[in-house]
Amino acid sequence: DAELPHSYLKPELYEVCQTFEPYGEDNRPLVFYSKSVAVVDAQIVGKSAKSHLKLTLDFGDYKWPALLWDGAERLERDFSFRAGDRIDILFKVTMNRWNGKEKPQLELFDLRKS
């Protein structure tokens, strides 16, 4: 687990994280921290319940999709994100596989305003 500078957050980071697999009880997934990340977009998503928070985060060279499971309530209760707001995030890098397409994404554990 480590703090990552914005310049390290490129799609290749997913491949680097894969070298540490297989994950399990004695080998937890890598968890990273990044601070002062710019919010580009914030949406509430979910097939039926609309309970998840989906963000687009700008790290300078690359914009990452990010997901906070069951995070919609936090958006409504704790935050009013606007484009350009900055947040600190705790996350792991995962692969979003949907509709026959694959794209790296950040799965958020927690966030706060910077």
Secondary structure, 3 states (H helix, E strand, C coil): CEECCHHHCCCHHHHHHHCCCCCECCECCCCEEEEEEEEEEEEEECCCCCCEEEEEEECCCCEEEEEECCCHHHHHHHCCCCCCCEEEEEEEEEEEEECCEEEEEEEEEEEEEC
